[in-house]
Amino acid sequence: MKSITTNELQDQLSKIIKEVEAGEIYSVSRYSKPVAFLISKDEFDKKECKACMDDLRSIAKKLRK
């Protein structure tokens, strides 16, 4: 997994998207705080990834209450 800032992402968007399409995963940080992950749709569509996302959504929903 590679790390990138939001500013770097803006400057290199096309290159990053091509790398993500090829299977690279990025952790995106804003003000030194991780805020997002970039993964390919193919990777996201895998069964285990969908189950993980459902778990994360459930946890986030509980934390917002």
mmCIF file as Biopython writes it, N, C-alpha, C and O atoms, coordinates in Angstrom:
data_model
#
loop_
_atom_site.group_PDB
_atom_site.id
_atom_site.type_symbol
_atom_site.label_atom_id
_atom_site.label_alt_id
_atom_site.label_comp_id
_atom_site.label_asym_id
_atom_site.label_entity_id
_atom_site.label_seq_id
_atom_site.pdbx_PDB_ins_code
_atom_site.Cartn_x
_atom_site.Cartn_y
_atom_site.Cartn_z
_atom_site.occupancy
_atom_site.B_iso_or_equiv
_atom_site.auth_seq_id
_atom_site.auth_asym_id
_atom_site.pdbx_PDB_model_num
ATOM 1   N N  . MET A ? 1  ? 0.844   -1.170  0.000   1.0 0.0 1  A 1 
ATOM 2   C CA . MET A ? 1  ? 0.000   0.000   0.000   1.0 0.0 1  A 1 
ATOM 3   C C  . MET A ? 1  ? 0.890   1.235   0.000   1.0 0.0 1  A 1 
ATOM 4   O O  . MET A ? 1  ? 1.882   1.313   0.725   1.0 0.0 1  A 1 
ATOM 5   N N  . LYS A ? 2  ? 0.512   2.185   -0.823  1.0 0.0 2  A 1 
ATOM 6   C CA . LYS A ? 2  ? 1.233   3.454   -0.886  1.0 0.0 2  A 1 
ATOM 7   C C  . LYS A ? 2  ? 0.436   4.518   -0.135  1.0 0.0 2  A 1 
ATOM 8   O O  . LYS A ? 2  ? -0.786  4.423   -0.023  1.0 0.0 2  A 1 
ATOM 9   N N  . SER A ? 3  ? 1.128   5.517   0.373   1.0 0.0 3  A 1 
ATOM 10  C CA . SER A ? 3  ? 0.492   6.648   1.043   1.0 0.0 3  A 1 
ATOM 11  C C  . SER A ? 3  ? 0.639   7.885   0.178   1.0 0.0 3  A 1 
ATOM 12  O O  . SER A ? 3  ? 1.645   8.067   -0.508  1.0 0.0 3  A 1 
ATOM 13  N N  . ILE A ? 4  ? -0.384  8.734   0.222   1.0 0.0 4  A 1 
ATOM 14  C CA . ILE A ? 4  ? -0.373  9.956   -0.570  1.0 0.0 4  A 1 
ATOM 15  C C  . ILE A ? 4  ? -1.199  11.015  0.155   1.0 0.0 4  A 1 
ATOM 16  O O  . ILE A ? 4  ? -2.149  10.689  0.867   1.0 0.0 4  A 1 
ATOM 17  N N  . THR A ? 5  ? -0.835  12.275  -0.026  1.0 0.0 5  A 1 
ATOM 18  C CA . THR A ? 5  ? -1.615  13.371  0.555   1.0 0.0 5  A 1 
ATOM 19  C C  . THR A ? 5  ? -2.684  13.810  -0.440  1.0 0.0 5  A 1 
ATOM 20  O O  . THR A ? 5  ? -2.626  13.476  -1.623  1.0 0.0 5  A 1 
ATOM 21  N N  . THR A ? 6  ? -3.652  14.558  0.058   1.0 0.0 6  A 1 
ATOM 22  C CA . THR A ? 6  ? -4.699  15.056  -0.838  1.0 0.0 6  A 1 
ATOM 23  C C  . THR A ? 6  ? -4.107  15.980  -1.901  1.0 0.0 6  A 1 
ATOM 24  O O  . THR A ? 6  ? -4.571  15.986  -3.042  1.0 0.0 6  A 1 
ATOM 25  N N  . ASN A ? 7  ? -3.099  16.751  -1.543  1.0 0.0 7  A 1 
ATOM 26  C CA . ASN A ? 7  ? -2.468  17.639  -2.528  1.0 0.0 7  A 1 
ATOM 27  C C  . ASN A ? 7  ? -1.771  16.838  -3.628  1.0 0.0 7  A 1 
ATOM 28  O O  . ASN A ? 7  ? -1.877  17.169  -4.809  1.0 0.0 7  A 1 
ATOM 29  N N  . GLU A ? 8  ? -1.059  15.782  -3.229  1.0 0.0 8  A 1 
ATOM 30  C CA . GLU A ? 8  ? -0.399  14.926  -4.220  1.0 0.0 8  A 1 
ATOM 31  C C  . GLU A ? 8  ? -1.433  14.242  -5.111  1.0 0.0 8  A 1 
ATOM 32  O O  . GLU A ? 8  ? -1.229  14.094  -6.316  1.0 0.0 8  A 1 
ATOM 33  N N  . LEU A ? 9  ? -2.540  13.831  -4.506  1.0 0.0 9  A 1 
ATOM 34  C CA . LEU A ? 9  ? -3.604  13.191  -5.281  1.0 0.0 9  A 1 
ATOM 35  C C  . LEU A ? 9  ? -4.150  14.147  -6.338  1.0 0.0 9  A 1 
ATOM 36  O O  . LEU A ? 9  ? -4.361  13.753  -7.485  1.0 0.0 9  A 1 
ATOM 37  N N  . GLN A ? 10 ? -4.375  15.384  -5.961  1.0 0.0 10 A 1 
ATOM 38  C CA . GLN A ? 10 ? -4.860  16.379  -6.925  1.0 0.0 10 A 1 
ATOM 39  C C  . GLN A ? 10 ? -3.872  16.573  -8.070  1.0 0.0 10 A 1 
ATOM 40  O O  . GLN A ? 10 ? -4.266  16.656  -9.234  1.0 0.0 10 A 1 
ATOM 41  N N  . ASP A ? 11 ? -2.593  16.644  -7.735  1.0 0.0 11 A 1 
ATOM 42  C CA . ASP A ? 11 ? -1.565  16.886  -8.744  1.0 0.0 11 A 1 
ATOM 43  C C  . ASP A ? 11 ? -1.327  15.700  -9.668  1.0 0.0 11 A 1 
ATOM 44  O O  . ASP A ? 11 ? -0.916  15.882  -10.814 1.0 0.0 11 A 1 
ATOM 45  N N  . GLN A ? 12 ? -1.581  14.481  -9.178  1.0 0.0 12 A 1 
ATOM 46  C CA . GLN A ? 12 ? -1.228  13.275  -9.925  1.0 0.0 12 A 1 
ATOM 47  C C  . GLN A ? 12 ? -2.439  12.360  -10.164 1.0 0.0 12 A 1 
ATOM 48  O O  . GLN A ? 12 ? -2.275  11.147  -10.294 1.0 0.0 12 A 1 
ATOM 49  N N  . LEU A ? 13 ? -3.630  12.920  -10.223 1.0 0.0 13 A 1 
ATOM 50  C CA . LEU A ? 13 ? -4.844  12.116  -10.261 1.0 0.0 13 A 1 
ATOM 51  C C  . LEU A ? 13 ? -4.847  11.054  -11.357 1.0 0.0 13 A 1 
ATOM 52  O O  . LEU A ? 13 ? -5.135  9.891   -11.075 1.0 0.0 13 A 1 
ATOM 53  N N  . SER A ? 14 ? -4.539  11.418  -12.585 1.0 0.0 14 A 1 
ATOM 54  C CA . SER A ? 14 ? -4.565  10.448  -13.686 1.0 0.0 14 A 1 
ATOM 55  C C  . SER A ? 14 ? -3.599  9.294   -13.446 1.0 0.0 14 A 1 
ATOM 56  O O  . SER A ? 14 ? -3.945  8.134   -13.667 1.0 0.0 14 A 1 
ATOM 57  N N  . LYS A ? 15 ? -2.401  9.609   -12.999 1.0 0.0 15 A 1 
ATOM 58  C CA . LYS A ? 15 ? -1.390  8.585   -12.723 1.0 0.0 15 A 1 
ATOM 59  C C  . LYS A ? 15 ? -1.851  7.659   -11.602 1.0 0.0 15 A 1 
ATOM 60  O O  . LYS A ? 15 ? -1.713  6.440   -11.703 1.0 0.0 15 A 1 
ATOM 61  N N  . ILE A ? 16 ? -2.392  8.231   -10.546 1.0 0.0 16 A 1 
ATOM 62  C CA . ILE A ? 16 ? -2.851  7.446   -9.402  1.0 0.0 16 A 1 
ATOM 63  C C  . ILE A ? 16 ? -4.000  6.523   -9.807  1.0 0.0 16 A 1 
ATOM 64  O O  . ILE A ? 16 ? -4.017  5.352   -9.428  1.0 0.0 16 A 1 
ATOM 65  N N  . ILE A ? 17 ? -4.947  7.038   -10.564 1.0 0.0 17 A 1 
ATOM 66  C CA . ILE A ? 17 ? -6.085  6.229   -11.011 1.0 0.0 17 A 1 
ATOM 67  C C  . ILE A ? 17 ? -5.598  5.056   -11.853 1.0 0.0 17 A 1 
ATOM 68  O O  . ILE A ? 17 ? -6.099  3.942   -11.701 1.0 0.0 17 A 1 
ATOM 69  N N  . LYS A ? 18 ? -4.645  5.283   -12.728 1.0 0.0 18 A 1 
ATOM 70  C CA . LYS A ? 18 ? -4.085  4.183   -13.534 1.0 0.0 18 A 1 
ATOM 71  C C  . LYS A ? 18 ? -3.451  3.128   -12.634 1.0 0.0 18 A 1 
ATOM 72  O O  . LYS A ? 18 ? -3.608  1.931   -12.875 1.0 0.0 18 A 1 
ATOM 73  N N  . GLU A ? 19 ? -2.735  3.567   -11.599 1.0 0.0 19 A 1 
ATOM 74  C CA . GLU A ? 19 ? -2.104  2.622   -10.676 1.0 0.0 19 A 1 
ATOM 75  C C  . GLU A ? 19 ? -3.152  1.847   -9.879  1.0 0.0 19 A 1 
ATOM 76  O O  . GLU A ? 19 ? -2.996  0.649   -9.642  1.0 0.0 19 A 1 
ATOM 77  N N  . VAL A ? 20 ? -4.206  2.523   -9.471  1.0 0.0 20 A 1 
ATOM 78  C CA . VAL A ? 20 ? -5.287  1.855   -8.739  1.0 0.0 20 A 1 
ATOM 79  C C  . VAL A ? 20 ? -5.963  0.823   -9.639  1.0 0.0 20 A 1 
ATOM 80  O O  . VAL A ? 20 ? -6.261  -0.286  -9.195  1.0 0.0 20 A 1 
ATOM 81  N N  . GLU A ? 21 ? -6.203  1.177   -10.887 1.0 0.0 21 A 1 
ATOM 82  C CA . GLU A ? 21 ? -6.779  0.228   -11.841 1.0 0.0 21 A 1 
ATOM 83  C C  . GLU A ? 21 ? -5.900  -1.009  -11.995 1.0 0.0 21 A 1 
ATOM 84  O O  . GLU A ? 21 ? -6.398  -2.112  -12.223 1.0 0.0 21 A 1 
ATOM 85  N N  . ALA A ? 22 ? -4.601  -0.818  -11.870 1.0 0.0 22 A 1 
ATOM 86  C CA . ALA A ? 22 ? -3.651  -1.926  -12.016 1.0 0.0 22 A 1 
ATOM 87  C C  . ALA A ? 22 ? -3.503  -2.736  -10.722 1.0 0.0 22 A 1 
ATOM 88  O O  . ALA A ? 22 ? -2.774  -3.727  -10.696 1.0 0.0 22 A 1 
ATOM 89  N N  . GLY A ? 23 ? -4.194  -2.318  -9.641  1.0 0.0 23 A 1 
ATOM 90  C CA . GLY A ? 23 ? -4.174  -3.098  -8.418  1.0 0.0 23 A 1 
ATOM 91  C C  . GLY A ? 23 ? -3.529  -2.440  -7.211  1.0 0.0 23 A 1 
ATOM 92  O O  . GLY A ? 23 ? -3.563  -2.997  -6.113  1.0 0.0 23 A 1 
ATOM 93  N N  . GLU A ? 24 ? -2.942  -1.266  -7.395  1.0 0.0 24 A 1 
ATOM 94  C CA . GLU A ? 24 ? -2.316  -0.576  -6.254  1.0 0.0 24 A 1 
ATOM 95  C C  . GLU A ? 24 ? -3.405  -0.055  -5.313  1.0 0.0 24 A 1 
ATOM 96  O O  . GLU A ? 24 ? -4.493  0.314   -5.754  1.0 0.0 24 A 1 
ATOM 97  N N  . ILE A ? 25 ? -3.105  -0.028  -4.036  1.0 0.0 25 A 1 
ATOM 98  C CA . ILE A ? 25 ? -4.005  0.527   -3.032  1.0 0.0 25 A 1 
ATOM 99  C C  . ILE A ? 25 ? -3.305  1.722   -2.403  1.0 0.0 25 A 1 
ATOM 100 O O  . ILE A ? 25 ? -2.116  1.665   -2.089  1.0 0.0 25 A 1 
ATOM 101 N N  . TYR A ? 26 ? -4.054  2.806   -2.222  1.0 0.0 26 A 1 
ATOM 102 C CA . TYR A ? 26 ? -3.503  4.030   -1.633  1.0 0.0 26 A 1 
ATOM 103 C C  . TYR A ? 26 ? -4.220  4.382   -0.343  1.0 0.0 26 A 1 
ATOM 104 O O  . TYR A ? 26 ? -5.436  4.224   -0.230  1.0 0.0 26 A 1 
ATOM 105 N N  . SER A ? 27 ? -3.458  4.860   0.622   1.0 0.0 27 A 1 
ATOM 106 C CA . SER A ? 27 ? -3.995  5.488   1.820   1.0 0.0 27 A 1 
ATOM 107 C C  . SER A ? 27 ? -3.856  6.996   1.578   1.0 0.0 27 A 1 
ATOM 108 O O  . SER A ? 27 ? -2.763  7.482   1.286   1.0 0.0 27 A 1 
ATOM 109 N N  . VAL A ? 28 ? -4.953  7.724   1.700   1.0 0.0 28 A 1 
ATOM 110 C CA . VAL A ? 28 ? -4.948  9.163   1.434   1.0 0.0 28 A 1 
ATOM 111 C C  . VAL A ? 28 ? -5.020  9.909   2.760   1.0 0.0 28 A 1 
ATOM 112 O O  . VAL A ? 28 ? -5.891  9.644   3.590   1.0 0.0 28 A 1 
ATOM 113 N N  . SER A ? 29 ? -4.090  10.850  2.950   1.0 0.0 29 A 1 
ATOM 114 C CA . SER A ? 29 ? -4.031  11.632  4.190   1.0 0.0 29 A 1 
ATOM 115 C C  . SER A ? 29 ? -4.296  13.099  3.915   1.0 0.0 29 A 1 
ATOM 116 O O  . SER A ? 29 ? -3.942  13.639  2.867   1.0 0.0 29 A 1 
ATOM 117 N N  . ARG A ? 30 ? -4.931  13.723  4.894   1.0 0.0 30 A 1 
ATOM 118 C CA . ARG A ? 30 ? -5.167  15.165  4.848   1.0 0.0 30 A 1 
ATOM 119 C C  . ARG A ? 30 ? -4.681  15.729  6.168   1.0 0.0 30 A 1 
ATOM 120 O O  . ARG A ? 30 ? -5.117  15.279  7.227   1.0 0.0 30 A 1 
ATOM 121 N N  . TYR A ? 31 ? -3.790  16.700  6.125   1.0 0.0 31 A 1 
ATOM 122 C CA . TYR A ? 31 ? -3.168  17.271  7.323   1.0 0.0 31 A 1 
ATOM 123 C C  . TYR A ? 31 ? -2.582  16.164  8.199   1.0 0.0 31 A 1 
ATOM 124 O O  . TYR A ? 31 ? -2.779  16.152  9.414   1.0 0.0 31 A 1 
ATOM 125 N N  . SER A ? 32 ? -1.868  15.242  7.574   1.0 0.0 32 A 1 
ATOM 126 C CA . SER A ? 32 ? -1.175  14.121  8.230   1.0 0.0 32 A 1 
ATOM 127 C C  . SER A ? 32 ? -2.112  13.099  8.876   1.0 0.0 32 A 1 
ATOM 128 O O  . SER A ? 32 ? -1.650  12.217  9.601   1.0 0.0 32 A 1 
ATOM 129 N N  . LYS A ? 33 ? -3.405  13.202  8.627   1.0 0.0 33 A 1 
ATOM 130 C CA . LYS A ? 33 ? -4.370  12.260  9.189   1.0 0.0 33 A 1 
ATOM 131 C C  . LYS A ? 33 ? -4.955  11.405  8.061   1.0 0.0 33 A 1 
ATOM 132 O O  . LYS A ? 33 ? -5.501  11.951  7.103   1.0 0.0 33 A 1 
ATOM 133 N N  . PRO A ? 34 ? -4.851  10.084  8.157   1.0 0.0 34 A 1 
ATOM 134 C CA . PRO A ? 34 ? -5.445  9.223   7.127   1.0 0.0 34 A 1 
ATOM 135 C C  . PRO A ? 34 ? -6.959  9.433   7.071   1.0 0.0 34 A 1 
ATOM 136 O O  . PRO A ? 34 ? -7.642  9.386   8.094   1.0 0.0 34 A 1 
ATOM 137 N N  . VAL A ? 35 ? -7.475  9.668   5.854   1.0 0.0 35 A 1 
ATOM 138 C CA . VAL A ? 35 ? -8.905  9.950   5.708   1.0 0.0 35 A 1 
ATOM 139 C C  . VAL A ? 35 ? -9.612  9.023   4.726   1.0 0.0 35 A 1 
ATOM 140 O O  . VAL A ? 35 ? -10.841 8.956   4.731   1.0 0.0 35 A 1 
ATOM 141 N N  . ALA A ? 36 ? -8.866  8.301   3.879   1.0 0.0 36 A 1 
ATOM 142 C CA . ALA A ? 36 ? -9.525  7.476   2.867   1.0 0.0 36 A 1 
ATOM 143 C C  . ALA A ? 36 ? -8.559  6.450   2.302   1.0 0.0 36 A 1 
ATOM 144 O O  . ALA A ? 36 ? -7.342  6.554   2.456   1.0 0.0 36 A 1 
ATOM 145 N N  . PHE A ? 37 ? -9.136  5.464   1.648   1.0 0.0 37 A 1 
ATOM 146 C CA . PHE A ? 37 ? -8.373  4.486   0.893   1.0 0.0 37 A 1 
ATOM 147 C C  . PHE A ? 37 ? -8.869  4.494   -0.538  1.0 0.0 37 A 1 
ATOM 148 O O  . PHE A ? 37 ? -10.063 4.664   -0.788  1.0 0.0 37 A 1 
ATOM 149 N N  . LEU A ? 38 ? -7.963  4.313   -1.467  1.0 0.0 38 A 1 
ATOM 150 C CA . LEU A ? 38 ? -8.326  4.156   -2.879  1.0 0.0 38 A 1 
ATOM 151 C C  . LEU A ? 38 ? -8.009  2.722   -3.275  1.0 0.0 38 A 1 
ATOM 152 O O  . LEU A ? 38 ? -6.862  2.282   -3.197  1.0 0.0 38 A 1 
ATOM 153 N N  . ILE A ? 39 ? -9.051  1.993   -3.706  1.0 0.0 39 A 1 
ATOM 154 C CA . ILE A ? 39 ? -8.867  0.635   -4.201  1.0 0.0 39 A 1 
ATOM 155 C C  . ILE A ? 39 ? -9.646  0.490   -5.495  1.0 0.0 39 A 1 
ATOM 156 O O  . ILE A ? 39 ? -10.586 1.242   -5.750  1.0 0.0 39 A 1 
ATOM 157 N N  . SER A ? 40 ? -9.258  -0.468  -6.302  1.0 0.0 40 A 1 
ATOM 158 C CA . SER A ? 40 ? -9.946  -0.664  -7.574  1.0 0.0 40 A 1 
ATOM 159 C C  . SER A ? 40 ? -11.332 -1.243  -7.347  1.0 0.0 40 A 1 
ATOM 160 O O  . SER A ? 40 ? -11.594 -1.864  -6.317  1.0 0.0 40 A 1 
ATOM 161 N N  . LYS A ? 41 ? -12.212 -1.040  -8.306  1.0 0.0 41 A 1 
ATOM 162 C CA . LYS A ? 41 ? -13.557 -1.595  -8.241  1.0 0.0 41 A 1 
ATOM 163 C C  . LYS A ? 41 ? -13.484 -3.115  -8.207  1.0 0.0 41 A 1 
ATOM 164 O O  . LYS A ? 41 ? -14.246 -3.755  -7.481  1.0 0.0 41 A 1 
ATOM 165 N N  . ASP A ? 42 ? -12.582 -3.696  -8.980  1.0 0.0 42 A 1 
ATOM 166 C CA . ASP A ? 42 ? -12.429 -5.159  -8.982  1.0 0.0 42 A 1 
ATOM 167 C C  . ASP A ? 42 ? -12.082 -5.668  -7.586  1.0 0.0 42 A 1 
ATOM 168 O O  . ASP A ? 42 ? -12.616 -6.682  -7.136  1.0 0.0 42 A 1 
ATOM 169 N N  . GLU A ? 43 ? -11.187 -4.960  -6.905  1.0 0.0 43 A 1 
ATOM 170 C CA . GLU A ? 43 ? -10.800 -5.352  -5.553  1.0 0.0 43 A 1 
ATOM 171 C C  . GLU A ? 43 ? -11.980 -5.182  -4.595  1.0 0.0 43 A 1 
ATOM 172 O O  . GLU A ? 43 ? -12.227 -6.032  -3.741  1.0 0.0 43 A 1 
ATOM 173 N N  . PHE A ? 44 ? -12.694 -4.083  -4.750  1.0 0.0 44 A 1 
ATOM 174 C CA . PHE A ? 44 ? -13.850 -3.814  -3.894  1.0 0.0 44 A 1 
ATOM 175 C C  . PHE A ? 44 ? -14.949 -4.859  -4.088  1.0 0.0 44 A 1 
ATOM 176 O O  . PHE A ? 44 ? -15.638 -5.221  -3.134  1.0 0.0 44 A 1 
ATOM 177 N N  . ASP A ? 45 ? -15.114 -5.340  -5.316  1.0 0.0 45 A 1 
ATOM 178 C CA . ASP A ? 45 ? -16.172 -6.304  -5.626  1.0 0.0 45 A 1 
ATOM 179 C C  . ASP A ? 45 ? -15.911 -7.700  -5.071  1.0 0.0 45 A 1 
ATOM 180 O O  . ASP A ? 45 ? -16.803 -8.548  -5.088  1.0 0.0 45 A 1 
ATOM 181 N N  . LYS A ? 46 ? -14.706 -7.946  -4.583  1.0 0.0 46 A 1 
ATOM 182 C CA . LYS A ? 46 ? -14.422 -9.252  -3.999  1.0 0.0 46 A 1 
ATOM 183 C C  . LYS A ? 46 ? -15.286 -9.461  -2.754  1.0 0.0 46 A 1 
ATOM 184 O O  . LYS A ? 46 ? -15.536 -8.526  -1.993  1.0 0.0 46 A 1 
ATOM 185 N N  . LYS A ? 47 ? -15.728 -10.683 -2.565  1.0 0.0 47 A 1 
ATOM 186 C CA . LYS A ? 47 ? -16.655 -11.011 -1.482  1.0 0.0 47 A 1 
ATOM 187 C C  . LYS A ? 47 ? -16.156 -10.563 -0.110  1.0 0.0 47 A 1 
ATOM 188 O O  . LYS A ? 47 ? -16.909 -9.971  0.663   1.0 0.0 47 A 1 
ATOM 189 N N  . GLU A ? 48 ? -14.886 -10.844 0.194   1.0 0.0 48 A 1 
ATOM 190 C CA . GLU A ? 48 ? -14.368 -10.506 1.516   1.0 0.0 48 A 1 
ATOM 191 C C  . GLU A ? 48 ? -14.281 -8.997  1.731   1.0 0.0 48 A 1 
ATOM 192 O O  . GLU A ? 48 ? -14.415 -8.524  2.859   1.0 0.0 48 A 1 
ATOM 193 N N  . CYS A ? 49 ? -14.061 -8.251  0.674   1.0 0.0 49 A 1 
ATOM 194 C CA . CYS A ? 49 ? -13.998 -6.798  0.802   1.0 0.0 49 A 1 
ATOM 195 C C  . CYS A ? 49 ? -15.388 -6.232  1.094   1.0 0.0 49 A 1 
ATOM 196 O O  . CYS A ? 49 ? -15.534 -5.329  1.918   1.0 0.0 49 A 1 
ATOM 197 N N  . LYS A ? 50 ? -16.399 -6.763  0.422   1.0 0.0 50 A 1 
ATOM 198 C CA . LYS A ? 50 ? -17.767 -6.296  0.666   1.0 0.0 50 A 1 
ATOM 199 C C  . LYS A ? 50 ? -18.184 -6.580  2.104   1.0 0.0 50 A 1 
ATOM 200 O O  . LYS A ? 50 ? -18.813 -5.740  2.748   1.0 0.0 50 A 1 
ATOM 201 N N  . ALA A ? 51 ? -17.832 -7.767  2.612   1.0 0.0 51 A 1 
ATOM 202 C CA . ALA A ? 51 ? -18.170 -8.099  3.997   1.0 0.0 51 A 1 
ATOM 203 C C  . ALA A ? 51 ? -17.452 -7.160  4.966   1.0 0.0 51 A 1 
ATOM 204 O O  . ALA A ? 51 ? -18.030 -6.728  5.964   1.0 0.0 51 A 1 
ATOM 205 N N  . CYS A ? 52 ? -16.202 -6.851  4.671   1.0 0.0 52 A 1 
ATOM 206 C CA . CYS A ? 52 ? -15.432 -5.933  5.506   1.0 0.0 52 A 1 
ATOM 207 C C  . CYS A ? 52 ? -16.074 -4.546  5.504   1.0 0.0 52 A 1 
ATOM 208 O O  . CYS A ? 52 ? -16.191 -3.920  6.558   1.0 0.0 52 A 1 
ATOM 209 N N  . MET A ? 53 ? -16.486 -4.065  4.347   1.0 0.0 53 A 1 
ATOM 210 C CA . MET A ? 53 ? -17.122 -2.751  4.242   1.0 0.0 53 A 1 
ATOM 211 C C  . MET A ? 53 ? -18.429 -2.709  5.020   1.0 0.0 53 A 1 
ATOM 212 O O  . MET A ? 53 ? -18.734 -1.709  5.671   1.0 0.0 53 A 1 
ATOM 213 N N  . ASP A ? 54 ? -19.203 -3.794  4.957   1.0 0.0 54 A 1 
ATOM 214 C CA . ASP A ? 54 ? -20.438 -3.856  5.738   1.0 0.0 54 A 1 
ATOM 215 C C  . ASP A ? 54 ? -20.131 -3.747  7.228   1.0 0.0 54 A 1 
ATOM 216 O O  . ASP A ? 54 ? -20.832 -3.049  7.961   1.0 0.0 54 A 1 
ATOM 217 N N  . ASP A ? 55 ? -19.085 -4.435  7.675   1.0 0.0 55 A 1 
ATOM 218 C CA . ASP A ? 55 ? -18.678 -4.355  9.075   1.0 0.0 55 A 1 
ATOM 219 C C  . ASP A ? 55 ? -18.274 -2.931  9.448   1.0 0.0 55 A 1 
ATOM 220 O O  . ASP A ? 55 ? -18.663 -2.427  10.501  1.0 0.0 55 A 1 
ATOM 221 N N  . LEU A ? 56 ? -17.501 -2.292  8.590   1.0 0.0 56 A 1 
ATOM 222 C CA . LEU A ? 56 ? -17.053 -0.924  8.864   1.0 0.0 56 A 1 
ATOM 223 C C  . LEU A ? 56 ? -18.229 0.051   8.914   1.0 0.0 56 A 1 
ATOM 224 O O  . LEU A ? 56 ? -18.264 0.943   9.761   1.0 0.0 56 A 1 
ATOM 225 N N  . ARG A ? 57 ? -19.188 -0.120  8.008   1.0 0.0 57 A 1 
ATOM 226 C CA . ARG A ? 57 ? -20.373 0.752   8.021   1.0 0.0 57 A 1 
ATOM 227 C C  . ARG A ? 57 ? -21.159 0.577   9.312   1.0 0.0 57 A 1 
ATOM 228 O O  . ARG A ? 57 ? -21.648 1.552   9.881   1.0 0.0 57 A 1 
ATOM 229 N N  . SER A ? 58 ? -21.281 -0.668  9.776   1.0 0.0 58 A 1 
ATOM 230 C CA . SER A ? 58 ? -21.992 -0.959  11.017  1.0 0.0 58 A 1 
ATOM 231 C C  . SER A ? 58 ? -21.293 -0.303  12.206  1.0 0.0 58 A 1 
ATOM 232 O O  . SER A ? 58 ? -21.949 0.284   13.067  1.0 0.0 58 A 1 
ATOM 233 N N  . ILE A ? 59 ? -19.985 -0.399  12.253  1.0 0.0 59 A 1 
ATOM 234 C CA . ILE A ? 59 ? -19.215 0.229   13.330  1.0 0.0 59 A 1 
ATOM 235 C C  . ILE A ? 59 ? -19.362 1.748   13.285  1.0 0.0 59 A 1 
ATOM 236 O O  . ILE A ? 59 ? -19.582 2.381   14.317  1.0 0.0 59 A 1 
ATOM 237 N N  . ALA A ? 60 ? -19.244 2.327   12.105  1.0 0.0 60 A 1 
ATOM 238 C CA . ALA A ? 60 ? -19.350 3.783   11.957  1.0 0.0 60 A 1 
ATOM 239 C C  . ALA A ? 60 ? -20.725 4.272   12.372  1.0 0.0 60 A 1 
ATOM 240 O O  . ALA A ? 60 ? -20.848 5.320   13.006  1.0 0.0 60 A 1 
ATOM 241 N N  . LYS A ? 61 ? -21.744 3.531   12.023  1.0 0.0 61 A 1 
ATOM 242 C CA . LYS A ? 61 ? -23.110 3.905   12.384  1.0 0.0 61 A 1 
ATOM 243 C C  . LYS A ? 61 ? -23.261 3.940   13.908  1.0 0.0 61 A 1 
ATOM 244 O O  . LYS A ? 61 ? -23.882 4.856   14.447  1.0 0.0 61 A 1 
ATOM 245 N N  . LYS A ? 62 ? -22.698 2.953   14.601  1.0 0.0 62 A 1 
ATOM 246 C CA . LYS A ? 62 ? -22.763 2.903   16.061  1.0 0.0 62 A 1 
ATOM 247 C C  . LYS A ? 62 ? -21.998 4.062   16.691  1.0 0.0 62 A 1 
ATOM 248 O O  . LYS A ? 62 ? -22.419 4.609   17.710  1.0 0.0 62 A 1 
ATOM 249 N N  . LEU A ? 63 ? -20.871 4.433   16.079  1.0 0.0 63 A 1 
ATOM 250 C CA . LEU A ? 63 ? -20.058 5.517   16.629  1.0 0.0 63 A 1 
ATOM 251 C C  . LEU A ? 63 ? -20.739 6.871   16.475  1.0 0.0 63 A 1 
ATOM 252 O O  . LEU A ? 63 ? -20.515 7.766   17.291  1.0 0.0 63 A 1 
ATOM 253 N N  . ARG A ? 64 ? -21.562 7.040   15.454  1.0 0.0 64 A 1 
ATOM 254 C CA . ARG A ? 64 ? -22.236 8.321   15.216  1.0 0.0 64 A 1 
ATOM 255 C C  . ARG A ? 64 ? -23.364 8.577   16.219  1.0 0.0 64 A 1 
ATOM 256 O O  . ARG A ? 64 ? -23.784 9.719   16.406  1.0 0.0 64 A 1 
ATOM 257 N N  . LYS A ? 65 ? -23.847 7.530   16.854  1.0 0.0 65 A 1 
ATOM 258 C CA . LYS A ? 65 ? -24.978 7.689   17.794  1.0 0.0 65 A 1 
ATOM 259 C C  . LYS A ? 65 ? -24.557 8.259   19.100  1.0 0.0 65 A 1 
ATOM 260 O O  . LYS A ? 65 ? -25.390 8.450   19.987  1.0 0.0 65 A 1 
#
